[in-house]
Amino acid sequence: MTLPAQNLLDAETKAHEHEDGHEAELRLWLRLLSFSALVESQIRRRLREDYRMTLPRFDLMAQLERAEEGMTLNELSKRMMVTNGNVTGLVDRMVAEGLVDRRPAPKDRRSHFVRLTPLGRQLFQRMAGAHGRWLAVLFNGLDAKEMETMMALLAKAKQSARHAVARGEVEIS
């Protein structure tokens, strides 16, 4: 059984029902999350449908695109903010597909460098172009000044959060 639309409240509206003095912060947080989830779901869908690619694999390729000589698995995991095991699994599958290659690090044979192959670089460049076009469509309701303002406000919010963490007011793990 579905409820009539007028009885459905989204999370942002529900935030008004909490009288703890932090409704604006909660609504902003929920708005950011819902927007991020919306954009991410569309990017994931288009990568999957158009390129048979996952977002983590695209992200790995984006990191390698910036490092022509390659990166170690450890560097990749830090930049992608995932475990070494996750990166290793992605790399193994992408090596098998000819998108990346892996070779021992010159100064540490226990470590490996990973880099895009010419095929991987070519595919990434096509996907990156499409990715940019998808974002342009998703943001086409904003003009350049509005995007600039949002960037400045989000930078300010990020700095505020970092300062709160540095002062020990909140713990983020």
Beta strands, then each sheet from edge to edge (+ up, - down):
strand 1: 71-72
strand 2: 100-104
strand 3: 112-116
sheet 1: 1+ 3- 2+
end
